[in-house]
Amino acid sequence: MNRQIINIVNFIRAVEPREYVDLLRPVKEQIKLMKKHSLKGTFLLQYDALILDEYVELLKDLDPEQFELGVWYEVVQPLVEDCGLVWRGRFPWDWHTHCGFPVGYSKPEREKLIDLLYQRFKAVFGYYPRVFGSWLFDTHTARYVADKYGADAYCNCKEQYGTDGYTLWGGYYGQGYYPSRKNVFLPAADPENQISVPLFRMLGSDQVYQYDYRIDPDRTEPVMQEVISLEPAYHDRGGGCKRWVDWYLKENFNGECLSFGYAQAGQENSFGWDRMKDGLAYQFAEFERLQNEGRLTVETLGDTGRWYKNIYPQTPPSAITAHSAYDSDKTSVWYSTRYYRVNLYTDQSAFRIRDLHIFSDNCPDIYEDTVCTENCAVYEALPVIDGNRYTGKGVLAGGYIDGVTADGMVFTDNGDGSARVSYGSFEVVLSEKGLRITAPSPFTLENRIGIGGDHLPEVTSRTESELCLRYRGTPYRITAVLGRFADDGRIKSDGNVLELSFEG
């Protein structure tokens, strides 16, 4: 079986303006729990924690073989003011992106903030950090850290639409990738264009429900997502629910990953110990058991990054599968490469392509030369099919194949980065640059859209063999290797086969 990896990443804030929380206690208890179960892990410190002795002294004497230290990068008032800049936030830590994340600052200011953060870390611990995490960081910051200080791994937030005031949508769905030097949110297609630091997606998302949980097909506009992830602070479903955790560990680490299985566990201290303790205690005991059985490796974020760089010279194809939902008869396959991502989904016998986004080295970071002045920030890939944002006005959005019924789901690793997903009477072969659908008889593929607004791409041209699109100024295309694009927008098979290739 390919490696199955868990990174425990706990990040530390020293301020919490929303309500009183003992922020030091969770860090102490997380250390105790990790020692109890002999689990390696990573603590990432925000600047406001780096300047307080109680946090520094707690972490300074930890065994470096078990505990890794790095930086968590949200921009806070003491960091801004220590750089001689003006703080624009409502509180010492403000989650609004125009002040709390580097996109809200000019390039020279972004560099100054990073320099002080890294210099402070070195002054405290005697070395520059090798791991760097944040919910949201821009491409200039990622390049600057890699080029000036070097790093073994980055981590950023999972896919989300609108949660906490920012959107990361359409990107590499899980595991890790080498970011583009033009857009940190997207994997580099050309190895010469990649930042040489792998970026890992955080939080261990529910691969069935997280994408479109409780979406109403009759809605008239997109709404903020709910969270279903490995975070132990969520008790009804997610990391604080034992039944969900058991399901997630079984499905996420089932070996059907093509490259490596991965999840990030842990919890930020802002939730408080009482809210996270039961979930962490159960998870960590399970991690120890599964590691002792040889089914998982629990290691630091930096260890995973160094291993990744040693094994993969460029971003490998990866998959995340689920043969069931934790509470119902659904299946899901997320397949990601450096060129695109796709999600194959079934609900009982109904099949649809729930998501398809294309990646491109020509898709720029919109904050490269622009300062974000809004409370929210958005990073996106190039949309084709979107079962979340296109669902509405009575339409459950997705790519539908007429005349097929899903009979179970069988996933086969072809050994070359591609996979065959069989549903009884038909199958989908996923490969690095495209996919092939084979059915018992001729068929059409229809991309059903209810709403879309400014998320819909522009069709710039269409022939029988090629569909050319543009989204926010970036062109991309889909080629029908077998099959043809019809005038009504549907795609017709060639005989009983449809093969599509994607190019950004």
N, C-alpha and C positions, 0 to 999 in steps of 0.2 A: 504494500500500500504506500502511496505517496505520503510525504510528511503531513501530519495533522497538528497544527500549531495554535496555541492560545498565548496571547500576550495579555498579562494583567497590567493595565495602565491606570494608575490612580493619579489624578492631578489635583493640585493644591492651590486654593485661593486663601488669602488672609482677610478678605472683606466679603461680606454678604449683606447687601442693602435691603433685601426683600423681607427678611424676618430674622429674628435672633436664632443663630445656630452656633453651637460649640464647634468651631472649625478645626480645632487641634485634635479633639478626641477621635474623629474618624481616622485620621492618619495614624495615631497610636494603635488603634484597634486593628486597622488593616495590616500593620506591621506584625502585630501579635499573631493574627490569623495566618498570615503567610509563613511565619516561622513555624507555627504549629503544624502546618501541612507540608512544610519543606518546598514551598513554591517560589520560583523566581518571579520577579516583576519589576516594574518601572514606576518611579514616582517623578512626575513632572511638576516643577515649581513655577508659579507665576511670580512676577517681579515683587509684588507686595509681600509674598511669603519669603522671598530671598533676603529681604531686608529686616526680617524679624528673627531674633535669636532663638525663640522657642521652636520654630520650625527647623532652622539650620542645625541646632544642636541635636534635635531628635533624629535627623537624617545623616549627620556627618559621620557618625561612627558605625553605620550599618555595614555589614559584610558586602563588599562590592561584587563578590561572586554570586550573591543572591539578589541584591538590590541595586538597580541601575537608577541613576539620577539624570534628569534632563530638564528642559524648559517647556513650560506651557505658556503659549503666547496669546494672551489677550491684553490689550493696551489699557493700562490703569493709570489713575491720577498721579501716584508717586513716580512712575516711570516717565510720564510726560513732563512733569514739572522738574524732575531731576535732569531732563534733557534741555531744560530752558524753554520749553514750549508751553502753550496755553491749553489747559484742560477744558474741554467743551462738554463734558458729561454731566449727568444729573447727580451721580453718586461717584465715590472713588473707583468703583468698578461698575461700568454701564455697558449692557449688552447691545445697545444700539450700534450699528456698524459704522456710522460716521465718526464715532469717537472711540469705540471699544475694540476695533480691529484695524489692521494696517491699511486697508483700502481707504480709510478716511483721512489719510495723510499723504503728503507729497513724497516723491521718491527720496529726496534728501532727508526728509523727516523719517521715513521708513528705515533708512540706513542708520540714522542717528539712534533711533529707538532700539534696533537690533544690537548695535555696538555697545550701548550701555547695558542692555540685558546680558549679553555675553561677557562683558567685562566684569559685571557684578558676580555672575556665576563663577567665573574663574577666580576672582578675589576671595570668594567664600570657600570653594572646593578645590582650587589649585589646578584646574584644567577647564578647557572649553567643553560645553556639553556636546555629546554626539547624537542625541535624539531631540527632536523638536516636534511639538504637537500644538494644534489649535483647531477649534471648530472651523475656522475659515481664515485662510491666508492667501495672499496674492502671489502672482508669478515673480514679480520683481523681488519680493522678500525671499521666496524660495531660491531663486538664482543667487541672490546676495549671500545667503547663509551657506549654500553649497560652495560657491566660488571663494569666499573669504575665509570661512571657518571650517568647512567640511562637515559632513554629517553621515551617519550610518542609516538613519531612517527618519522619515516624516510620518505623521498621522494626522488625518483630518476627519471631519464628520461624515457619517453615513449619508446616503441619499435622503433628501427631505425637501418637501415643498412648503415653504413659509414657516416652518416650526422655528420658534425663538426669533423670528424676524429675519431669517435669511434662507435662501434657496440654493441647494446643490442638486442639480437635476440632469439626469441623462448620462452620467459619467460611468466610469469603470465600477461595476456594482459591488465587488468585494475583493478579498485578497489584497494584492498590491500591484502597483504599476510604476514605470518610470515616467515622470511627468514631462510634458513638452516644455521647452524653454520659452515657448510663446504663450502657453496657457497651462498653468499648473494643474487645472482641474481635469485635463485630458491627457491620456497617454500619448507619448511621442510615437508617430508611425515610423519616422526615419530615425534610426539609432543616433545619427549625428546631431539630431535636434533634441535629444533627451537630457534632462538633468540627471546626473549620475547618482541620485539618491532615491531609493524606492519609497513610495508613499502608500501607506496602508489605511484602509477605510475602517473607521471605528464602530464600536457599539454592538456588533453581532445582531444584525437585523433579522427579523422573522422573514424568511425568504418567500413565504406564501402571502402573509397578510400586510406586512409593513407598507408595501407599495400603494395599496388602494383601500385600506381598511375602512369600512363603513361609508364608502362613497355612495351617494344617492344618484342613481341614473337620471332622476328627474330634476337635478339641480340646474341652475342657470349660469353658474360661474364656479371656478375652482375655489377650494377652501383649504385651510391649513391642515396638514396631515396630523394624525395621531401617531404615537410612538409605541412600537412593539419590538423591543430589543432585549439584549442580555443584561441591561442595566438593572441591578437588584432593587432599585427604588420603586420599580413598577410591579405591583403585587397581583393584580387581577389576571393579567397575561403579560408575559415577559419575565425578566430575570429574577423577580421576587416570587414567582409561582413555580412550585416544585414540578408540577405536571408539565408545564411549558418547558422548563429547563431540561427535563428528561427527554422530551420530544426533540428539542433543538439540538442537544448534543448527539442524539442518535442520527438525525437527518443531516445536520451540517457536517458531521465528521464521518460520513458513510463511505468515504474513499472515492466518490465520483466527482473528483475535483480537477482532473487532467494535470494540474501542476501541483498544488498543495492546498490542503484544507486550512481554513484560518478563521479565527474570531478574536476580537478584542474584548476582554472582560475588565472588571474593576468599576470604580465609581468616583466621581468628583466629590470632594468633601462638603460642598455646599448643600447637599441633601440632608446632612446630619446622620449620625450613627444609628439612631433608632429606626430610621426609615430604610436603611440599607443592610442592617446587621444580619437579619434572618436569611435574606437572599444570598449574601456573600458567604455566610457560614455553610449553606447548603452547596453552593457552587464550588467553593474551594475544596470541600470534602470530596465532591465528585471529581474534580480535576486531579486530586491526589490519587484517587482510586484508578481512574482511567490512565493516568501516567504510569502508575505502578504496573498496570496490565499491559503497557506498551502500546496503548491505543491513542495517546496524545503526548505531545511535548509541550510543557509550559516553560516558556523562556522569555527573556527580556525583549523589548522592542528592538534594541540595538543588535542583539544576537540574531534576530530574524532578518534584520536589514543586511547584516554582514553575510549571512548565509545566502540571501537572495542575490546579492551582488556577485557572489562567488559562483552561483549556479546559472544565473540568467543574464546574458549580455544585453537582452532586450526584453520587453514585456511579453510573457508567455500567455497563450490562451488559458482561460480558467473557467471552471463551472461550479455552480452551487445548486444542488438538487434537493428536492423534497418529494418523497413518494406519498406523503399525506400531509394534511394540515394537522395541527395539534388537536383539533376538535371536530374534523370533518373530512370528507372524501374529496380532497383537492390535491393536485400535483403542480410542481413548479420547477422549471429549469432556467437558471440564469447563466448565460454564456457570454463571456467578455473576451475581446482581443484588443490589440492596439488599433484596430480599425473600426470596431463597432461593438454594441452590446444588444442582446435580444433576450426576451423572456417568453418561454413557452409555458402555457398554463391550461390546466383542465379543472373544471368544476363538475364532478361526477363524470358524465360522458361528453360534456360540451368542451370543445377545444377552441382556443384562440391564441394568436400571437399577441400577448398583452403589451409588449413594449419593444420598440426598435429605435435606437439612436445611433447615429454615425459620428465617428471622431475624425478630426482633421488637423493636420499641422498648420493649416491656414486659418484656423478659427482663433481669433485673438482673445486675450484677456481684456475685457472692456475697461478694467481699472489700470491697465498698463500705464497710460499717460493721463488718466482721469481720476480725480479724487472723488470718492463717494460722499455725497452730501445728504443721503437719505438714511432713515432708520434701518432700512433693509438693504441687503445686497443679493445679487443673483449671479450664479455661475451655471451655464447650461452647455449641453452638447447639441448636436444637430438633429432635430426630431423628424421621425417618419411615422411611427405608430406610437400612440401614447394612451394607454388604457386608464390612466389617472386623469390627466388634464383635458383629454378629449371626451371624457364621459360626461353626459348631461343631456338635457332636453329629451329624455326617454331613450337615449342610446347608451348601451354599455360598450364603450369604444374598444377597438382592437382589430387585428387582422383575422378574418373569418374565412374558412375554406368550406365551400358548399359541398354537402353530401357526405361528409365524414363524421364518424363517431369514435370517440376515444375509448379504447378498451384497455385500461390500465396504462402503465408507462414503464418502459424498459430503457435504461440508459447504458450505452456501450462506449467505452473509451477506445477509439481507433488507434491510439498509440502514436499519433503524429500531431497532436494538438486539436484534432477534430473529434466529433462525437456523433453517434447515431442515436436518435431518440425515437423509439417505436411505440405506436399506440394501437397495436393490433392490425387494423386494415391499412394504415398508412404510416409513414415515417418521415422524420426531418433529420437531415445530415447537416450539422453545424461545422463550418470550417473557418479558417482565419479571416478570409475576405468575403465570405458569403454563406448562403445556405441553399439546400436543395430539398424540395418536398416531393415525395412520391406517393401517389394514391392509387386505388384500384381502377379508377377511370378518369377521364378528363375532368378538370375542375377549374374554378376561378378563386382567386384570393381577393377579398374585398376589405379595404381599410375603412372601417366605419367610424365616423366622427360626429359627435353631437354638438360640442362646443369646442372652441379653440382660441378665439381671440387673437392676441398678438403672439401666441405660441405656434401658430400654423405657419409652415414654410410657404414661400412663393414658388409656384411651378413656373420655371423660366422656359422650358421646352419639353416636348414629349414626342417621341417616335415609338414605333412598335418595339424597338429594342432598348430604348434608353429614356429614363425619366430624370430630368435635371431640375434641381431645387436650389433655393437660396433662403437662408435664414439669418437675419440680422447682418446681412452683407456678405456672408460666407457661402460660396457655391459648393454643391455636392451632388452626387448622382447615384442612381441605381441602374444597373445594366441587367437586362433579361438575357442571360446566357442561353437558357431554354425557356420558351414561353414568349408572351408579348403583352405590351401595355395597350389596353383597349381605350377607345375614346370616352367610355363612360367612367374611367378611372380605375376599373378593376384590372387585375392581371390574370391572363388566361394561360393555362398550362400548355405545354407542347406534348400532345398525347396525354399521358398521365404523370408527367414530370414538369416541375417548375424549378428553375435554378436562377438565383439572383446573386449579383455581385455588388458590393458597396464600396464607394470611393469618395473620400473627402477631398 
